[in-house]
């Protein structure tokens, strides 16, 4: 209420609290703090803008700190310098009493160093650019203790705009996220691969084992699905003649929310003709080594209590070898009943809808993933787990697939892609049988994709990476919510506004 009263007083002074005209900016706080040199007296015609983060008025002098895009800078405002004439109303009313923490202002002036040694802008001109009606949390420190910190996770995620204002380290996380994407894009572009876009609304939800979100298109009077993956459309482009394509896609899966899952997430998928999964393992090492250097300046990244090295080469293990190593059980020749008994012995829960692939996946997830701390390729999966993957060229019952695990979590999934349309149809039919047993994540049959394969797809390697999880690694975050600007949350009960 007090700020709204101030708003009216500002308007009564003839000042527009939300002016439309531009404010030219020619300097930023970080550049001033780094480059100001009193010997050459540079930065004498500065124009900058930002949000007030502290405000102290001492009679005819005020000290403010503003936050711009690059940091914070102290302002020195003298009543007589700002209002050189007889009328001091602008300083006495606006600057001293009506400006608040959170307000945006534009200022012009010259840089100097105070007696206490702080680089400061001496303000000669000031303009209110936007009045803030809600107060910011004011974080205070005393005797090493922090008070009133904006630290509650639910509040931070729900009001990310406030989180970004008062917690400076949060912005750095999202700057690094952008660097992750840019590094990958640079690697792909340098290889000559083309960035493309594919549909978000799909008539058949394919490319992954996941439960989709369903919607309805009124004009066509048909159900549509938000994509769970973009794989099948990117492969259509390989059929069409592109040698290498990639896409950063927003994907949607109607599943649970936890520290590593959000129903809306960013995936990267890349497909390259005339390659196989062995080549893709080598290329993945190059990609991630580049990302680590571009984001953190080193191939070594701190993740929790671990130092993860993204320097090539990475460890490689088959899935069956990993299970045998960490459980002592060889599951390679087991049928479904034997696998179910093994799960029971290992204390792993199962349900009747699970086929061989799901049972093996449960064993690996429960008993092996946590041991893959340093980057580890898990290779050669059972055919039942991988309906879009080419059968292994030398190992019966397996496919040419790998997943990359880092710090106990899967961050990449890749195949030598299945390009035999007859084999692909049989795999889809097997998925349909699993769906009939109650597996609501089983992949549906996509007739148009099968038709595309019948026109011929060259040997192809494909890779998918979860950008959110990769960013978690590169920024040392334990929760996916920390690397999403606006993670999905339960609806908030909003208070009424008077």
C-alpha positions in Angstrom: 0.0 0.0 0.0 2.8 2.4 0.9 4.5 2.0 -2.6 1.2 2.6 -4.3 0.9 5.8 -2.3 4.3 6.8 -3.5 3.3 6.0 -7.0 0.5 8.6 -6.8 2.9 11.2 -5.3 5.3 10.6 -8.2 2.5 11.2 -10.7 1.5 14.3 -8.8 5.0 15.7 -9.2 4.4 15.4 -13.0 6.8 12.4 -13.3 5.7 9.4 -15.4 6.7 6.3 -13.3 6.7 4.1 -16.4 8.0 6.3 -19.3 8.0 4.9 -22.8 11.1 6.6 -24.3 14.4 4.8 -24.6 17.4 5.3 -22.2 20.7 4.9 -24.0 23.3 2.8 -22.1 27.0 3.2 -22.9 28.6 1.4 -19.9 28.0 -1.4 -17.5 29.1 -2.0 -13.9 31.5 -4.8 -14.6 33.4 -2.8 -17.3 33.6 0.3 -15.0 34.8 -1.7 -12.0 37.5 -3.5 -14.1 38.7 -0.7 -16.4 38.3 2.6 -14.5 41.7 4.3 -14.1 41.8 7.6 -12.1 45.2 8.4 -13.7 43.6 8.8 -17.1 40.2 9.7 -15.7 38.2 7.6 -18.1 34.4 7.0 -17.8 33.6 10.7 -17.5 30.5 10.5 -19.7 28.7 7.4 -18.5 25.0 6.6 -19.1 23.8 3.4 -17.4 20.6 1.9 -16.1 19.6 -0.7 -13.5 17.6 -1.7 -10.5 18.1 0.0 -7.1 19.4 -2.6 -4.6 20.3 -0.3 -1.7 19.4 3.3 -0.8 20.8 5.6 1.9 20.0 9.3 2.1 22.1 11.6 4.3 20.6 15.0 4.1 21.9 16.6 0.9 23.7 13.4 -0.2 22.4 9.9 -1.2 24.3 6.7 -1.8 22.5 4.1 -3.9 23.7 0.8 -5.4 22.2 -0.3 -8.7 22.3 -3.7 -10.3 22.6 -3.9 -14.1 23.1 -6.8 -16.5 26.7 -7.4 -15.3 26.8 -6.6 -11.6 26.4 -3.7 -9.1 27.8 -0.2 -8.8 27.6 2.5 -6.2 26.0 5.8 -7.1 26.8 9.1 -5.3 24.0 11.7 -5.7 24.5 15.2 -4.5 21.4 17.4 -4.0 23.1 20.5 -5.5 24.7 18.6 -8.4 21.5 16.9 -9.4 19.4 20.1 -8.9 21.8 23.0 -9.6 19.0 25.6 -9.6 16.8 27.0 -6.8 14.2 24.2 -7.2 15.4 21.1 -5.2 12.0 19.3 -5.3 13.3 16.5 -7.6 16.0 15.5 -5.1 14.0 16.3 -1.9 10.9 14.4 -2.9 11.8 11.8 -5.5 15.4 10.8 -4.7 15.2 11.1 -0.9 11.7 9.8 -0.2 9.9 8.2 -3.2 12.5 5.9 -4.7 12.6 2.4 -3.3 14.7 -0.7 -3.5 13.6 -2.5 -6.7 12.9 0.6 -8.8 14.6 0.9 -12.1 16.5 4.2 -12.8 18.6 5.6 -15.6 21.6 7.7 -14.5 24.3 9.8 -16.2 27.5 11.1 -14.7 31.2 10.6 -14.1 33.2 7.9 -12.3 35.5 8.6 -9.4 36.8 6.8 -6.3 35.5 7.7 -2.9 37.6 8.3 0.2 36.9 4.7 1.3 38.3 3.4 -2.0 35.0 2.4 -3.8 34.6 3.0 -7.5 31.4 5.1 -7.7 29.4 7.0 -10.3 28.8 10.7 -9.5 25.3 11.3 -10.8 24.5 14.4 -12.8 21.2 13.2 -14.3 18.6 10.7 -13.0 15.4 9.4 -14.5 12.9 7.0 -13.0 12.3 4.2 -15.5 10.0 1.9 -13.7 8.5 1.9 -10.2 8.4 -1.5 -8.3 5.2 -2.0 -6.3 6.4 -5.1 -4.5 9.4 -5.0 -2.2 12.4 -7.2 -2.7 13.7 -9.5 -0.1 16.6 -7.7 1.6 19.4 -10.1 2.4 21.4 -8.9 5.4 24.6 -10.3 6.9 25.8 -9.8 10.4 28.8 -11.5 12.1 28.9 -14.0 9.3 25.2 -14.9 9.5 22.8 -14.4 6.7 19.3 -13.1 7.5 16.2 -12.9 5.3 17.8 -14.9 2.5 15.4 -15.8 -0.4 16.3 -19.4 -0.1 13.1 -21.5 0.1 13.2 -23.7 -3.0 9.4 -23.6 -3.7 9.4 -19.8 -3.5 12.5 -19.6 -5.6 11.2 -21.8 -8.4 7.7 -20.3 -8.3 9.0 -16.7 -8.4 12.2 -17.2 -10.5 12.1 -13.5 -11.3 12.8 -12.6 -7.7 15.3 -15.4 -7.3 17.3 -14.0 -10.3 17.3 -10.5 -8.8 18.5 -11.3 -5.3 20.5 -14.5 -5.8 23.3 -13.5 -8.3 24.7 -17.1 -8.6 21.4 -18.3 -10.1 21.9 -16.2 -13.2 25.3 -17.7 -13.7 23.8 -21.2 -13.8 21.5 -20.2 -16.7 24.3 -18.4 -18.5 26.2 -21.7 -18.4 23.2 -23.5 -19.6 23.2 -21.3 -22.7 27.0 -22.0 -23.1 26.2 -25.8 -23.0 23.8 -25.5 -25.9 26.1 -23.1 -27.9 29.1 -25.4 -27.5 27.1 -28.4 -28.8 25.8 -26.3 -31.7 29.3 -25.1 -32.6 30.6 -28.7 -32.7 27.7 -29.8 -35.0 28.0 -26.8 -37.3 31.8 -27.3 -37.6 31.0 -30.9 -38.7 28.7 -29.6 -41.4 25.4 -30.8 -39.9 22.2 -29.0 -40.3 20.0 -27.7 -37.4 16.3 -28.4 -38.2 12.8 -28.2 -36.6 10.2 -31.0 -36.4 6.6 -31.0 -35.2 5.7 -30.7 -31.6 2.1 -31.8 -32.2 2.2 -35.4 -33.6 -0.4 -37.8 -34.7 1.7 -40.8 -33.4 3.8 -40.3 -30.3 7.0 -42.2 -31.2 10.7 -42.2 -30.6 10.8 -43.2 -26.9 9.1 -45.3 -24.3 7.0 -42.7 -22.4 3.4 -41.7 -21.6 2.4 -38.7 -23.8 0.2 -35.7 -23.2 -2.9 -35.8 -25.3 -4.8 -33.0 -26.9 -7.4 -32.5 -29.6 -7.3 -30.5 -32.9 -10.8 -29.0 -33.5 -10.5 -28.3 -37.2 -9.2 -31.8 -38.1 -11.3 -33.4 -35.3 -8.5 -35.7 -34.3 -6.4 -36.4 -31.3 -2.8 -35.2 -31.3 0.1 -35.8 -28.9 2.8 -33.5 -27.6 6.0 -35.1 -28.7 7.9 -37.3 -26.4 10.8 -37.4 -28.8 11.7 -36.1 -32.3 13.6 -39.2 -33.4 11.2 -40.5 -36.1 10.9 -37.2 -37.8 14.7 -36.6 -37.9 15.1 -40.1 -39.5 12.6 -39.1 -42.1 14.9 -36.3 -43.0 17.8 -38.7 -43.3 15.6 -40.8 -45.7 15.0 -37.5 -47.6 18.8 -37.1 -48.2 20.3 -34.9 -45.5 23.6 -36.4 -44.4 23.5 -35.0 -40.8 20.7 -33.3 -38.9 20.2 -32.2 -35.3 17.5 -30.5 -33.2 17.2 -29.0 -29.7 13.6 -29.9 -29.0 11.1 -29.3 -26.2 9.7 -32.7 -25.3 6.8 -33.6 -23.1 6.2 -36.7 -21.0 3.2 -37.3 -18.8 5.2 -38.8 -16.0 6.3 -38.0 -12.4 8.3 -35.1 -11.2 11.5 -35.5 -9.1 15.0 -34.2 -8.8 15.9 -35.5 -12.3 12.6 -35.4 -14.1 10.3 -32.6 -15.3 7.3 -33.2 -17.6 8.6 -30.6 -20.0 12.3 -30.8 -20.9 14.9 -30.0 -23.6 16.4 -32.9 -25.6 19.1 -32.8 -28.2 19.0 -35.4 -31.0 21.5 -35.8 -33.8 21.5 -38.3 -36.7 24.4 -38.8 -39.1 24.4 -41.0 -42.2 27.0 -43.7 -43.0 28.0 -43.9 -39.3 27.5 -46.5 -36.5 27.4 -46.4 -32.7 31.1 -46.9 -32.4 31.7 -43.7 -34.3 29.0 -42.0 -32.2 30.8 -42.9 -29.0 34.0 -41.3 -30.2 32.0 -38.2 -31.4 30.2 -38.0 -28.0 33.5 -37.8 -26.2 34.6 -34.9 -28.5 31.3 -33.1 -27.9 31.4 -33.4 -24.1 35.1 -32.6 -23.8 34.3 -29.4 -25.8 31.3 -28.6 -23.6 33.3 -28.9 -20.3 36.0 -26.6 -21.6 33.6 -24.1 -23.1 31.5 -23.9 -19.9 34.0 -24.3 -17.1 37.4 -23.8 -18.8 38.6 -27.3 -17.9 37.8 -30.9 -18.7 37.4 -31.5 -15.0 34.1 -30.6 -13.4 33.1 -30.7 -9.8 29.8 -32.5 -9.2 28.9 -32.9 -5.5 31.8 -34.5 -3.8 33.2 -35.9 -7.1 35.7 -34.5 -9.6 34.4 -35.7 -13.0 36.8 -35.8 -15.9 35.3 -35.3 -19.4 38.7 -35.8 -21.0 38.7 -38.6 -23.6 38.6 -41.7 -23.6 35.6 -42.9 -21.5 35.2 -46.3 -19.9 33.1 -48.8 -22.0 31.2 -51.8 -20.6 28.5 -54.0 -22.0 25.2 -54.0 -20.1 25.5 -57.7 -19.2 29.1 -57.3 -18.0 28.0 -54.3 -15.9 25.2 -56.4 -14.3 27.6 -59.3 -13.7 30.2 -57.0 -12.2 27.9 -55.3 -9.7 25.5 -58.1 -8.8 27.6 -61.2 -9.5 24.7 -62.6 -11.7 25.0 -63.5 -15.4 21.6 -62.6 -16.9 22.7 -63.0 -20.5 21.0 -66.3 -21.2 17.9 -65.9 -18.9 14.3 -66.1 -20.0 11.6 -63.9 -18.6 10.8 -66.3 -15.7 14.4 -66.5 -14.7 14.8 -62.8 -14.8 11.7 -62.3 -12.6 13.2 -64.8 -10.1 16.5 -62.9 -10.2 14.7 -59.6 -9.5 13.0 -61.2 -6.5 16.4 -62.5 -5.2 17.9 -59.0 -5.6 15.0 -57.3 -3.9 13.8 -55.6 -7.0 10.0 -55.0 -7.4 8.3 -56.1 -10.7 4.9 -56.2 -12.2 3.2 -58.6 -14.7 3.4 -56.0 -17.6 7.2 -56.2 -17.6 8.8 -58.2 -20.4 12.5 -59.3 -20.6 13.7 -55.8 -21.6 12.0 -54.0 -18.7 13.2 -56.6 -16.2 16.8 -56.3 -17.3 16.5 -52.6 -17.3 15.2 -52.7 -13.7 18.2 -54.8 -12.6 20.6 -52.4 -14.2 18.9 -49.3 -12.9 18.7 -50.6 -9.3 22.1 -52.2 -9.0 24.5 -50.7 -11.6 23.8 -47.1 -12.4 25.0 -45.7 -9.1 28.5 -47.1 -9.7 29.0 -45.2 -13.0 30.5 -42.0 -11.6 33.1 -41.2 -14.2 31.7 -41.1 -17.8 30.9 -44.6 -18.7 29.4 -46.0 -22.0 27.1 -49.0 -21.3 26.8 -50.9 -24.5 25.0 -53.7 -26.3 21.5 -53.8 -24.9 19.0 -56.7 -25.2 16.9 -56.4 -28.3 13.7 -56.3 -26.2 14.8 -52.9 -24.7 15.5 -51.1 -28.0 12.7 -51.2 -30.7 14.4 -48.7 -32.9 17.9 -50.1 -32.9 19.8 -52.3 -35.4 20.6 -55.8 -34.2 24.2 -56.4 -33.2 26.3 -57.5 -36.1 28.0 -60.3 -34.1 26.1 -60.8 -30.8 22.8 -62.7 -31.0 19.9 -61.2 -29.1 21.6 -57.8 -28.6 21.4 -54.4 -30.4 24.0 -51.8 -31.2 23.1 -49.3 -28.6 24.9 -47.4 -25.8 23.9 -45.1 -23.0 26.3 -42.7 -21.3 26.2 -42.6 -17.6 27.9 -39.8 -15.5 27.7 -39.5 -11.7 25.2 -42.4 -11.6 22.7 -40.8 -14.1 22.1 -41.5 -17.8 22.7 -38.4 -19.9 22.9 -39.8 -23.5 21.3 -42.6 -25.5 22.5 -43.7 -28.9 22.1 -46.4 -31.6 23.2 -47.8 -34.8 19.8 -47.0 -36.2 17.5 -49.7 -37.4 16.9 -49.2 -41.2 15.3 -52.5 -42.1 11.6 -51.7 -42.6 10.5 -55.3 -42.1 12.5 -55.8 -38.9 11.2 -52.4 -37.7 7.6 -53.5 -38.3 8.1 -56.6 -36.3 9.6 -54.6 -33.4 6.6 -52.2 -33.4 4.3 -55.2 -33.3 6.2 -56.6 -30.3 5.7 -53.2 -28.6 2.0 -53.4 -29.4 1.9 -56.8 -27.6 3.5 -55.2 -24.6 0.9 -52.4 -24.7 -1.8 -55.1 -24.6 -0.2 -56.4 -21.4 -0.7 -53.0 -19.8 2.6 -51.3 -20.6 1.4 -47.7 -21.2 5.0 -46.7 -22.2 5.2 -49.1 -25.1 5.8 -47.5 -28.5 2.9 -47.4 -31.0 3.1 -48.5 -34.6 3.8 -45.6 -37.0 2.8 -46.6 -40.5 4.1 -43.4 -42.1 7.5 -43.9 -40.6 7.6 -47.5 -41.8 6.6 -46.2 -45.3 9.5 -43.8 -45.1 11.9 -46.6 -44.3 10.7 -48.5 -47.2 12.1 -45.8 -49.5 15.5 -46.6 -48.0 17.4 -45.1 -45.1 21.2 -45.3 -45.3 23.3 -46.7 -42.4 22.9 -44.1 -39.7 24.1 -43.3 -36.1 21.8 -41.4 -33.8 22.2 -39.8 -30.4 20.0 -38.2 -27.8 21.2 -36.1 -24.9 19.1 -34.6 -22.1 20.2 -30.9 -22.0 18.8 -30.4 -18.5 20.8 -33.2 -17.0 23.9 -32.2 -18.8 23.5 -28.7 -17.5 23.1 -30.1 -14.0 26.5 -31.8 -14.3 28.2 -28.7 -15.8 26.9 -26.4 -13.1 27.1 -28.8 -10.1 23.3 -28.8 -9.4 21.6 -31.7 -7.7 18.1 -30.9 -8.8 16.7 -30.4 -12.3 14.6 -27.5 -11.0 17.8 -25.5 -10.5 18.5 -25.5 -14.3 15.0 -24.8 -15.5 13.8 -21.2 -15.4 10.2 -22.2 -14.7 9.9 -25.9 -13.5 6.4 -27.4 -13.4 4.7 -27.0 -10.0 1.3 -27.4 -8.4 -1.0 -24.4 -8.9 -0.5 -21.6 -6.4 -3.4 -20.2 -4.5 -3.0 -16.5 -5.3 -4.1 -13.9 -2.7 -6.7 -11.4 -3.9 -5.6 -7.9 -4.7 -7.3 -4.9 -3.3 
